Amino acid sequence: MLFLRISAVLVTAPMFGHQSIPLQVKVVLAMFLSYVLFAFNIAQGVVLDVKLLPLFIIAMKEMIAGASLGFAVGIIFGGVRYAGDLISYDMGFSMATMYDPENNASFPVISEILYLFLLMIFILMNGHHFIIEALVSSYKIIPIGMWSISEGAIQKLILLTGQMFVIAVKISAPVLISLFIANLSLGILNKAMPQMNIFSVIFSLKIGLGAIVMIATIPVIAFVFKKILSAFESSIIELMRLL
């Protein structure tokens, strides 16, 4: 049962769930963590029914508990991708996509660059350590076989999911505001000088301005992401307490 919850977290959590990590590595890591937690008596005092149906139900509960934890952490990076989508659309890069093996789908170039950059920040902030710490804490908060859904947990999960859009706006705001001002200025210029061909310069201007603003605001984006990650850590622990 230790193995099932850990496996669910490793499959759904950012970085650990990346498809570039072979399945064999994930299985070995899950077995190693299961052995370590078992050695520290993390499941001490748990008595399981040996009948098939109760064991199956408990196994499903453990997998859902682990997947819930991984999904909650993944919400942060869902917001990051959405921020990249907003920036790409406004810069005119919505048709330029890159294949992402983690999700087996194509994403805009800006979205993928932003995702990889903030994933690096996540690792530098020991975010992967937090995932493992949250996993260990989950066995103290939610003992094996004791997972159950509650109204408070559903509301908290909906609230966290809604935060994905807030994260996207916070990260993309500098670029979107700059591009909005550029569009507004060009619109006014077009009204003042109708004979001027605005469309000949607008696309290259938006791409250049968007790239400059993104590069200039990298420290701000990293700072905002650190604040978001710190706030999410307590929210995820609170979610586990409600489960």
C-alpha positions in Angstrom: 0.0 0.0 0.0 3.0 2.3 0.6 4.1 1.6 -2.9 0.7 2.5 -4.5 0.5 6.0 -3.0 4.1 6.7 -3.8 3.7 5.5 -7.4 0.6 7.7 -7.9 2.6 10.7 -6.7 5.6 10.0 -8.9 3.3 9.6 -12.0 1.3 12.8 -11.5 3.7 15.2 -9.8 5.8 17.7 -11.8 9.3 16.6 -12.8 8.9 13.1 -11.3 6.1 12.4 -13.8 8.0 13.5 -16.9 7.9 10.9 -19.6 11.7 11.4 -20.2 12.2 9.5 -16.9 11.9 5.8 -17.8 9.1 3.8 -16.1 11.7 1.5 -14.7 13.4 4.4 -12.8 10.0 5.5 -11.4 9.3 1.9 -10.2 12.7 1.6 -8.6 12.4 5.0 -6.9 8.9 4.1 -5.7 10.2 0.8 -4.3 13.1 2.5 -2.6 10.9 5.2 -1.0 8.5 2.5 0.1 11.3 0.5 1.7 12.6 3.7 3.5 9.2 4.6 4.8 8.5 1.1 5.9 11.9 1.0 7.7 10.9 4.1 9.7 7.6 2.4 10.7 5.5 5.0 8.9 2.7 2.5 8.6 3.0 1.2 12.2 -0.3 0.1 13.7 -2.1 -0.2 10.4 -4.2 -3.4 10.2 -5.5 -4.4 6.8 -8.3 -6.7 5.9 -6.9 -9.6 3.9 -10.1 -10.1 1.9 -9.9 -9.2 -1.8 -12.6 -6.6 -2.0 -11.5 -4.5 1.1 -7.9 -4.7 -0.2 -9.0 -3.5 -3.6 -10.9 -0.5 -2.1 -7.9 0.4 0.1 -5.6 0.2 -2.9 -7.9 2.5 -4.9 -8.0 5.0 -1.9 -4.2 5.0 -1.7 -3.8 5.7 -5.5 -6.4 8.5 -5.3 -4.7 10.0 -2.3 -1.3 10.0 -4.1 -2.8 11.3 -7.3 -4.5 14.2 -5.4 -1.2 15.3 -4.0 0.5 15.1 -7.4 -2.4 16.9 -9.1 -2.3 19.7 -6.5 1.4 20.4 -7.1 0.8 20.2 -10.8 -1.7 23.0 -10.7 1.2 25.5 -10.3 2.7 24.4 -13.6 -0.7 24.4 -15.2 -0.9 28.1 -14.4 2.6 28.5 -15.9 1.6 26.9 -19.1 -1.5 29.0 -19.3 0.6 32.1 -18.8 2.8 31.1 -21.7 -0.3 30.5 -23.9 -1.6 34.0 -23.1 1.8 35.6 -24.0 2.2 33.5 -27.1 -1.3 34.4 -28.4 -0.7 38.1 -27.8 2.8 38.0 -29.4 1.5 36.1 -32.4 3.3 32.9 -31.6 0.2 30.8 -31.1 0.9 28.7 -34.2 4.5 28.1 -33.3 4.4 25.0 -31.2 6.9 22.5 -29.6 6.2 18.9 -28.8 6.2 18.2 -25.0 6.9 14.5 -24.3 5.6 14.9 -20.7 2.0 15.5 -21.8 2.3 13.9 -25.2 1.0 17.2 -26.8 2.2 20.3 -28.5 2.4 23.7 -26.7 3.4 27.2 -27.9 7.1 27.9 -27.8 6.8 30.6 -25.2 4.7 28.3 -23.0 7.4 25.6 -23.2 10.3 27.9 -22.5 8.5 29.5 -19.5 7.6 26.0 -18.2 11.2 24.8 -18.4 12.6 28.0 -16.8 10.2 27.9 -13.9 10.8 24.1 -13.5 14.4 24.9 -13.0 13.5 27.5 -10.3 11.3 24.8 -8.7 14.2 22.4 -8.5 16.6 25.2 -7.2 14.0 25.9 -4.5 14.1 22.2 -3.5 10.5 21.8 -4.7 11.2 18.1 -5.3 12.2 17.8 -1.7 8.9 19.4 -0.7 7.0 16.8 -2.8 8.8 14.0 -0.9 8.2 15.7 2.5 4.5 16.2 1.6 4.3 12.5 0.7 5.8 11.5 4.0 3.5 13.9 5.9 0.5 12.5 4.1 0.9 9.2 5.9 0.7 10.9 9.2 -2.3 13.1 8.1 -4.0 10.4 6.1 -3.1 6.9 7.4 -3.3 4.0 5.0 -6.8 3.1 4.1 -8.3 6.2 5.8 -8.6 8.5 2.8 -12.1 9.9 2.3 -13.5 12.8 0.3 -15.2 15.6 2.2 -17.0 18.8 1.2 -14.2 20.9 2.6 -11.6 19.0 0.5 -13.7 19.4 -2.7 -14.0 23.2 -2.1 -10.3 23.5 -1.4 -9.4 21.5 -4.5 -11.7 23.8 -6.6 -10.1 26.8 -5.0 -6.6 25.6 -5.8 -7.7 24.8 -9.4 -9.0 28.3 -9.7 -5.7 29.7 -8.6 -4.2 28.3 -11.8 -5.7 31.3 -13.7 -4.5 33.7 -11.0 -1.0 32.3 -11.4 -1.2 32.7 -15.1 -2.2 36.4 -14.9 0.5 37.2 -12.3 3.2 35.7 -14.4 2.1 37.0 -17.8 0.9 40.5 -16.6 4.2 42.5 -17.4 4.2 41.2 -21.0 0.5 41.5 -21.6 0.3 45.1 -20.2 3.3 46.1 -22.4 1.7 44.6 -25.5 -1.6 46.2 -24.6 0.0 49.7 -24.4 1.8 49.0 -27.7 -1.5 48.0 -29.4 -3.2 51.1 -27.9 -0.4 53.4 -29.1 -0.4 51.9 -32.6 -4.2 52.2 -32.8 -4.0 55.9 -31.9 -1.2 56.4 -34.4 -3.3 54.7 -37.1 -6.2 57.1 -36.4 -3.9 60.1 -36.5 -2.1 58.9 -39.7 -4.5 56.7 -41.7 -2.1 56.5 -44.6 0.5 54.7 -42.5 0.6 50.9 -43.0 0.5 49.8 -39.3 0.3 46.1 -40.2 3.8 46.2 -41.7 5.3 46.9 -38.3 2.9 45.6 -35.7 3.9 41.9 -35.8 7.6 42.5 -35.6 7.1 45.2 -33.0 5.0 42.9 -30.8 7.5 40.0 -31.1 10.4 42.2 -30.3 8.7 44.1 -27.4 7.4 40.9 -25.9 10.8 39.2 -26.0 12.5 42.3 -24.4 9.9 42.6 -21.7 10.1 38.9 -20.9 13.9 39.0 -20.6 13.8 42.2 -18.5 11.2 40.8 -16.1 12.8 37.4 -15.6 13.8 38.3 -12.0 10.3 39.5 -11.3 8.8 36.3 -12.7 11.1 34.2 -10.6 10.3 36.2 -7.5 6.5 35.9 -8.1 6.9 32.1 -8.8 8.8 31.7 -5.5 6.0 33.5 -3.6 3.3 31.4 -5.3 5.2 28.2 -4.5 5.6 29.1 -0.9 1.9 29.9 -0.6 1.0 26.6 -2.3 3.0 24.5 0.1 0.8 25.4 3.0 -2.3 25.1 0.8 -1.4 21.6 -0.1 -0.8 20.5 3.5 -4.2 22.1 4.3 -5.8 20.1 1.5 -4.4 16.8 2.9 -5.8 17.6 6.3 -9.3 18.0 4.8 -9.1 14.7 2.9 
